[in-house]
């Protein structure tokens, strides 16, 4: 059903739906969706929640992931994904775009755009991908203040505190930070760039009852694990943050190379989404039917008036 007339989710905030997804048991599987089309495709496959990566947003803008885009630019992506899919969306909030008041503004902006959850991290700007070296961390109390600010500002948004401390402060430092962030008001913890199954299991064991998020990014420090394996290690959520963008970018590069070589796209036709598949995914027929129904209703009303239909009191 086109979002223009859908009211299925009008009475349940996105944050409540995200919380219900996490609380349902098992592990919430949140594939990255870098735009509205990816969100539609993920939903059609059966996923019940999505993730919006800061790295994916900046990369498709032709920029590195250094925390240089703005809250309003992120809100543009949130709106299109939430509108297209209607699914609860976890959004990468980087370092919160500033200090306490900036974090509060981010929370309200993301909620208004349709986000269900946000994670903020304890790096300093310019922040880096969590799987790179030489990350600079904020003081634990400074990050806790941001978490508290987010909790104070939110109406329904699910708040996840990310810590990048494992690489520089070890598991003890990451766990200590996680406990402080939970005390400050976080709903869940995201320990970034853990490097072994033992680290994942140990982290979960030392934070019993705390919902935990795992990041299964490719080409990073974390070995490949399945969603079921993360669940067995004590995690409640898993993201594949940039996978959709990586696949799309690789396909685009192949297209441009073929077009430059051949002067034609014919050799790529088998790898393309057809026109019919595109229209089916975006629901073109539903929009056309909606438009036609409104026109038909207006014409019927005009015909009734023209034929002198019975009026009030006749």
C-alpha positions in Angstrom: 0.0 0.0 0.0 1.4 3.5 -0.9 2.7 5.4 2.1 0.4 8.2 1.1 -2.7 6.5 2.5 -1.2 3.8 4.8 -2.1 4.3 8.5 -1.0 0.9 9.9 1.8 2.4 12.0 0.2 5.7 12.9 -0.6 4.8 16.5 2.7 3.0 17.4 5.9 5.1 17.4 8.9 3.7 15.6 10.9 3.4 18.9 8.2 1.2 20.4 8.3 -1.0 17.4 12.1 -1.3 17.6 11.9 -2.1 21.3 9.3 -4.8 20.6 11.6 -6.3 17.9 14.5 -6.6 20.4 12.3 -7.8 23.2 10.7 -10.5 21.1 13.5 -12.9 21.7 16.0 -14.5 19.4 18.3 -12.1 17.6 17.1 -9.0 15.7 18.6 -9.1 12.2 19.2 -5.6 10.9 20.7 -5.5 7.4 22.0 -2.2 6.2 19.7 -0.3 3.8 21.5 2.6 2.3 18.4 4.1 0.5 14.7 3.6 0.0 15.1 1.0 -2.7 17.4 -1.1 -0.6 14.9 -0.8 2.2 12.1 -2.1 0.0 14.2 -5.0 -1.2 15.1 -6.0 2.4 11.5 -5.8 3.5 10.4 -7.9 0.5 12.9 -10.6 1.6 11.3 -10.7 5.0 13.5 -8.6 7.3 11.6 -6.9 10.2 14.1 -4.1 11.0 16.8 -2.2 9.2 20.0 -0.3 9.9 21.3 2.9 8.4 25.1 3.2 8.4 27.0 6.5 8.6 29.7 5.0 6.4 27.0 4.0 3.8 25.5 7.4 3.9 28.7 9.3 3.5 30.1 6.9 0.8 27.1 7.3 -1.4 27.6 11.1 -1.1 31.2 10.6 -2.2 32.6 11.4 1.2 34.7 9.5 3.8 33.1 8.4 7.1 34.7 11.1 9.3 31.6 12.6 11.0 31.4 15.5 8.5 27.8 15.2 7.4 25.0 17.0 9.3 21.9 16.0 11.3 19.6 17.2 8.5 21.5 15.2 5.8 21.0 12.1 7.9 17.4 12.9 8.4 16.9 12.9 4.6 18.0 9.3 4.5 16.0 8.3 7.5 12.8 9.7 6.0 13.2 7.9 2.7 13.9 4.5 4.3 11.2 4.8 7.0 8.7 6.0 4.4 9.6 3.3 1.9 9.6 0.3 4.2 7.6 1.2 7.4 10.1 -0.9 9.3 11.8 0.1 12.6 15.1 1.6 11.7 18.3 1.8 13.7 20.4 4.9 12.7 24.1 5.5 13.1 24.3 8.8 15.1 28.1 9.0 15.1 29.3 11.0 18.1 26.0 12.8 18.5 27.0 15.8 16.3 28.3 17.8 19.3 27.8 17.9 23.0 24.7 17.4 25.2 22.3 19.9 23.5 23.4 18.8 20.1 22.7 15.2 21.0 19.2 16.2 22.2 18.6 18.0 18.9 19.8 14.9 17.0 17.4 12.7 19.0 14.3 14.9 18.3 15.3 15.3 14.6 15.7 11.5 14.1 12.5 10.8 15.9 10.6 13.3 13.7 12.2 11.8 10.6 10.9 8.3 11.6 13.9 6.5 13.2 13.2 3.8 15.8 16.7 3.7 17.4 20.0 5.4 17.4 23.5 4.5 18.5 26.1 7.1 19.5 29.7 6.4 20.1 32.5 7.4 22.5 35.0 8.6 19.9 36.2 12.2 19.4 36.0 14.0 16.1 37.2 13.4 13.5 35.7 10.0 14.2 36.7 6.9 12.2 35.3 3.6 11.2 35.4 1.4 14.3 37.6 -1.1 12.5 40.4 1.3 11.8 43.4 2.2 13.9 44.2 5.3 16.0 40.7 6.1 17.2 40.6 8.8 19.9 38.1 8.2 22.7 36.1 10.7 24.8 36.4 10.5 28.5 33.9 8.0 29.9 32.0 10.7 31.9 31.7 12.9 28.8 30.2 10.1 26.8 27.9 9.2 29.7 26.7 12.8 29.7 25.7 12.4 26.0 23.8 9.2 26.7 22.0 11.0 29.6 21.1 13.9 27.3 19.8 11.5 24.6 17.7 9.7 27.2 16.3 13.0 28.5 15.3 14.2 25.0 13.8 11.0 23.6 10.1 10.4 23.5 10.3 6.9 22.2 13.7 6.4 20.5 15.7 3.3 21.6 19.2 4.4 22.6 22.3 2.3 22.0 25.6 3.4 23.4 28.6 2.2 21.3 32.0 1.9 22.8 35.2 1.7 20.7 37.3 1.1 23.8 38.2 -2.6 23.3 41.1 -1.7 20.9 42.8 0.7 23.3 41.6 0.0 26.8 41.0 -3.8 26.5 37.8 -5.7 27.4 38.0 -4.4 31.0 37.9 -0.8 29.8 35.1 -1.5 27.3 33.0 -3.3 30.0 33.5 -0.5 32.5 32.4 2.1 30.0 29.4 0.0 29.0 28.2 -0.2 32.6 28.6 3.5 33.0 26.6 4.2 29.8 23.8 1.9 31.0 23.6 3.8 34.3 23.3 7.0 32.2 20.2 5.8 30.5 21.2 3.6 27.5 18.9 0.8 26.5 21.6 -1.4 25.0 25.3 -1.5 24.3 27.3 -1.8 21.1 30.9 -3.1 21.7 32.7 -2.3 18.4 35.5 -4.2 16.7 35.7 -7.2 19.0 38.1 -9.7 17.4 37.2 -13.2 18.5 34.3 -15.4 19.7 35.9 -15.4 23.1 35.7 -11.6 23.4 32.1 -11.6 22.3 31.2 -14.3 24.9 33.2 -12.7 27.6 31.7 -9.3 27.0 28.1 -10.7 27.2 28.9 -12.7 30.3 30.1 -9.6 32.1 26.9 -7.7 31.2 24.1 -10.1 32.0 20.6 -9.0 31.0 21.9 -6.1 28.8 20.8 -6.1 25.2 23.9 -6.2 23.0 24.5 -5.2 19.4 27.1 -7.0 17.1 28.5 -5.5 14.0 29.2 -8.1 11.2 30.9 -5.8 8.8 33.1 -7.2 6.0 36.8 -6.6 5.7 37.1 -5.5 9.4 38.5 -6.9 12.6 35.6 -9.1 13.5 35.7 -12.7 12.0 32.7 -13.9 10.1 29.9 -15.1 12.4 26.3 -15.9 11.5 23.4 -14.3 13.2 22.7 -17.6 15.1 26.3 -17.7 16.3 26.0 -14.1 17.6 22.8 -15.1 19.4 24.6 -18.1 21.0 27.3 -15.7 22.2 24.7 -13.6 24.1 23.9 -10.9 21.6 20.4 -9.5 20.9 21.0 -7.6 17.6 23.3 -7.9 14.6 23.9 -5.4 11.8 25.5 -5.8 8.4 26.1 -2.1 7.9 27.5 -1.5 4.5 26.9 -4.8 2.7 24.1 -3.5 0.4 26.2 -0.5 -0.6 29.3 -2.7 -1.3 27.3 -5.0 -3.6 25.6 -2.0 -5.4 28.9 -0.1 -5.8 30.7 -3.2 -7.2 27.9 -3.7 -9.7 28.0 0.0 -10.7 31.7 -0.2 -11.3 31.2 -3.2 -13.5 28.5 -1.4 -15.5 30.7 1.7 -16.1 33.7 -0.5 -17.2 31.5 -2.4 -19.6 29.9 0.8 -21.0 33.4 2.3 -21.5 34.7 -0.8 -23.2 31.7 -1.7 -25.4 29.8 1.5 -25.8 26.8 -0.5 -24.9 25.1 -2.0 -21.8 24.0 -5.2 -23.6 26.5 -7.4 -21.9 25.1 -6.3 -18.5 21.4 -7.0 -19.2 21.3 -10.3 -17.2 22.6 -8.5 -14.1 20.1 -5.7 -14.3 16.8 -5.4 -12.5 14.2 -5.3 -15.3 11.7 -2.5 -15.8 8.9 -4.8 -14.6 10.9 -5.8 -11.5 11.6 -2.2 -10.7 7.9 -1.2 -11.0 6.9 -4.1 -8.9 9.4 -3.2 -6.1 8.3 0.4 -5.9 4.6 -0.4 -6.2 3.9 1.7 -9.3 0.6 -0.1 -10.0 -0.6 0.7 -6.5 0.1 4.4 -6.9 -1.6 4.5 -10.3 -4.6 2.7 -8.8 -4.7 5.2 -5.9 -4.6 8.1 -8.4 -7.3 6.5 -10.6 -9.6 5.9 -7.6 -9.5 9.5 -6.6 -10.2 10.7 -10.1 -13.1 8.2 -10.4 -14.6 9.3 -7.1 -14.5 12.9 -8.1 -16.1 12.1 -11.5 -18.8 10.1 -9.9 -19.6 12.9 -7.5 -19.8 15.4 -10.4 -22.1 13.0 -12.4 -24.4 12.8 -9.4 -24.7 16.6 -9.2 -25.2 16.9 -12.9 -28.1 14.4 -13.0 -29.9 16.3 -10.3 -29.6 13.6 -7.6 -31.7 13.9 -4.6 -30.6 16.6 -2.2 -31.3 17.3 1.4 -35.0 17.5 2.2 -36.2 15.9 -1.1 
